[in-house]
Amino acid sequence: MNLYTIIFEYRGGTYISQEIAKNVNTALSLWGENINTDEILYLGKALKKKVNNEISDILKYYPPVKLVGVKNCWCVGSILSGFVNIVETKQ
């Protein structure tokens, strides 16, 4: 299991959280499930559900893309018009 840092840029804020997972896809899924709606401005429970629906679609059709020139970094693209990057740190 590795530690993944998820960086979510959304509506003018940058929100950082971490998940322990076996791979980047699982980390993204866990992040969606564990989002604390009280910590992200303009993100309520209804939008959290939409985030999880978007993550399901992303993992099915557009999985995280490994960034070129850096190690253990992925770009997810747009979730709720926000931008998501994931960084893996081996424990």
Secondary structure, DSSP 8 states (H G I E B T S, - for coil): -EEEEEEEEETTEEEEEEEEESSHHHHHHHHHHH--TTTSTT--HHHHHHHHHHHHHHHHHS--EE-TTSSSEEEEEEETTEEEEEEEE--
